[in-house]
């Protein structure tokens, strides 16, 4: 017998140490067992736990933690240096046991995927680097399991969207091989692993390092990223066309978008933001006559969600912004919100590659180069995106309206980023703040 | 030490390294300013020392030389400036004695307008060869066919005032296309094929094969009739001259090029054109995708076939097989001076294209020698020769071979003014700085490095005929792949190649758990690396660095 409550009592200490906790600015007020089940009795033991966490600020979340247990005297090499993944010790019928996040244990990671996708014959495990809101494990370099850390009622958008995109014939995603659902909640999904792929973010940094080091103009230098960005723009448009086909569209509602942006702004506690000026920019949306459609979109679209492979660009991770409630993440919005997300990502890449250079980051010439890289790449992305056949039916056709909508979403994204960085990476807050200033001055 | 040729080895071309030579530019034995067959024969010791397996000679036939000899005016004789048929026979014999095979260019598609066949054909509309070329009353037929030499030719039709008709030509207007719809033409070309194979030649590089036939409503490329005829050529060669090779020049996308292998019953080899410009793009963009993408789009080829892969050759760096966007990019990157552009390509030699960066030159050759296919090198690239972009057409990359720092680069005893093209004399690539003698004396020269790499490649047939598998790597600047070959007694030869395409040092983690327990041994220095385990295998690479490893069983002495 394993005492679920004993394990749960370890969570207030454990959860805030995890990257996927995603609530650095919120204290845990209480933890309760939502569901608990032992999936495998033999040693090492595998248990499955859903914990309802309430925070000091009155909000709450449900976290999923697969639990591994091994006798305390057993020391395993894979546990070395994994202190962050330990919950602590508990007493069991077989004596004291070490409790840890089961995904760091290759044997248990295999047991879990066999439980989810019994038809798959897998042998080898490779954990991926920690992600924001879920944990991924690669099996035999062939399959990848993504375990959602924060679960919610209703379908997980990542599973729902990729299944829909696959049936709409959009080939630039990795379609689910198996999904793990309980009581209407999506817990994990298993897909084909994209072999030979590089995350778009890494590719952009490769280009930027070359630009900054050579100091050549981004359009001329070897690291020219514009053609890749152009291809990405086309894939993005095709993704939107497929989503429109799969889920349908409704008329865009710019006034509602403005309201949502304003309420998000009101929730932000960032003192650095000029609320009045930002609201004025959002208000511009009310003048928009031709707003394009509202539809299901990716929702958290940036370079880190794209992967370049030998077969072109692929789009990953349709979960939406992790810090936003599920109901909002599945809400309809303008496809330009995804475009805005990618444009913001180009800015981030240019800035992060600059920060990498340490003291050199203060160089005015380099800053100007970074700005030009961003502009050059953004132009290429937009030219292909808006040039794709059929996209006119989804986005504003009027140039001014298109720009107004896009600007508002870019600004809203940057405002969101300010909040996100203050909560998670305060050192980086200067990046979105710069973007906010830039948009307000334009 | 001569390596005798095994004439029973019918698939020698799958493991061979080819070396492309312009007879005119290699060595002048009689002091008339033009290289010749005897001169080439005199230099065979050098070629043997270098360690290549097969020479590919640019056309040496009788010709007015308005297109570097690709305008042939007599298929059965040698251009007098190069020697005669006996000299050709002697060259082949001496090469074979040194373990070196010889293939030569053959232009089947067209002849020179000076060829007696054309002179007869144009003389009237009812002479015996009236139908040997493609004649028409107007110049509108087959307008779907693209013009290849867009710099100089406004149309594929040219008016002949003598016969008062237009004749068809896919290349220069002085190179009329033969009419393969005519049975006599098809037979005549087979006799040409037989003539030189009879003399001992080991095969042909077939020039411009996609254009042999024409048909209404098509672009006149890759027609089924063309493939049928090539199959007939192959059957003739197999029946009468087994072990000889046909290497096709078909500048097409890989999916179209593979048709020229047929079912293994057409050409033995085809050039892989799109790979080469993409290697240049990969280096400039510091990422592997231009290369891996085109390899992923390359279909499997029939058993017994092989790709010919190359870095540069006697033509421009051809950009027909890249997209418009890529072409603009290549032009802006590698041909900043408009003089460097020729037709749809870039007329430059390898080293100037690489800004004379030896690190990239080494990396490029390491890729060339380890990717799937038989490498084809171009004379002079082994010493890092440059080009002369002020010469017309593609002559800039066809200047005399640089043997010594002496007069005329040791190429010829003629007066300088008599040379067929001036030797390079600029401070960076001129013959006083770049020549065989100097590089032979310097043990750390590029030439010695290259020779060592050729030696290593020769010891490992896996490079020629092994399978090819690109490995996943999160770092886009790293290109890693495995070559594997089943050997006798169940042994497997495995080579791991890891290359850094960027000018910065790069780390990479390779997922090699399938090969856990094996020890990578670096192939140049025979240095064993840490054995492969269950965890990702970590390698760091210097700028433009590369490693070739053979994978050995742990504890074995191999």
Contacts between the chains, C-beta under 8 A, distances in Angstrom:
chain1	res1	chain2	res2	distance
A	124	B	513	5.3
A	124	B	534	7.5
A	126	B	511	6.8
A	126	B	513	7.8
A	126	B	536	7.1
A	141	B	472	6.3
A	141	B	511	5.1
A	195	B	472	5.4
A	196	B	292	6.4
A	196	B	470	5.8
A	196	B	471	7.7
A	196	B	472	5.0
A	196	B	473	7.8
A	197	B	472	7.2
A	198	B	287	7.6
A	198	B	289	7.8
A	198	B	473	7.7
A	198	B	474	6.1
A	198	B	475	7.4
A	198	B	476	4.0
A	199	B	474	7.2
A	202	B	474	6.5
A	202	B	475	7.0
A	202	B	476	5.8
A	203	B	287	6.3
A	203	B	476	5.0
A	206	B	285	7.8
A	206	B	286	5.4
A	206	B	287	5.8
A	206	B	476	5.5
A	206	B	477	5.7
A	206	B	502	7.0
A	207	B	285	7.3
A	207	B	286	7.8
A	209	B	286	8.0
A	209	B	504	6.4
A	210	B	286	5.8
A	210	B	502	7.5
A	210	B	503	7.6
A	213	B	503	7.8
A	213	B	504	7.4
A	220	B	332	6.4
A	222	B	283	7.7
A	222	B	284	3.9
A	222	B	285	6.0
A	222	B	286	6.6
A	222	B	333	6.9
A	223	B	285	6.3
A	223	B	286	6.4
A	224	B	285	6.9
A	224	B	329	6.8
A	227	B	325	5.5
A	227	B	326	7.5
A	227	B	329	6.9
A	230	B	325	7.6
A	308	B	289	6.0
A	308	B	476	7.0
A	310	B	289	6.9
A	310	B	292	4.7
A	310	B	293	5.0
A	310	B	295	7.6
A	310	B	296	3.9
A	310	B	470	7.4
A	311	B	293	7.9
A	311	B	296	6.8
